[in-house]
């Protein structure tokens, strides 16, 4: 079975479960709309699907995915495209989620490329390279304080540093600040270890602890 046929087979199983055997879930979602309490900014990596990791039901999590689960700082500029910022605006102001989670993971290709790569002549035309500039401060921190460590350890530190940076960037959005001040929105940083299957959480003190 080729890749597309396998996906179509999966769709048929989904349709049987949610539209033939019991259509109450999607009928409710179609008629009443979505009202998730949690929005997740996750990586586009095919190995880290938030809905699968959390066993979330349909309509339970609003998922925003991009390369390396980065959040750019707020920019009051509508002349360019801001996909992640637009999705955040809808989640916070439209759906009024109560939690924003930045979900990073180990072995992230975007992060590894960030700390491995030096500027190349053709980088000006690279969307990925331009996007990863968001985490340049974390890359600089690695070079200044962790350059003597093995590459895997540097990548691990950078993955978690990028999550912390994205949390800081979320706080630059005025409507996120407002909701936080009113106590109706909280921010969370999580890191998923692909090898061990462990989920870690960034504490208010800047330390990481495993979620048990």
PyMOL commands that set and color helices and strands:
alter all, ss='L'
color gray80, all
select helices_A, chain A and resi 3-21+24-32+50-53+67-69+83-95+109-116+123-125+127-145+151-170+174-181
alter helices_A, ss='H'
color red, helices_A
select strands_A, chain A and resi 38-43+61-66+99-105+186-193+198-202+208-210
alter strands_A, ss='S'
color yellow, strands_A
deselect
rebuild
show_as cartoon
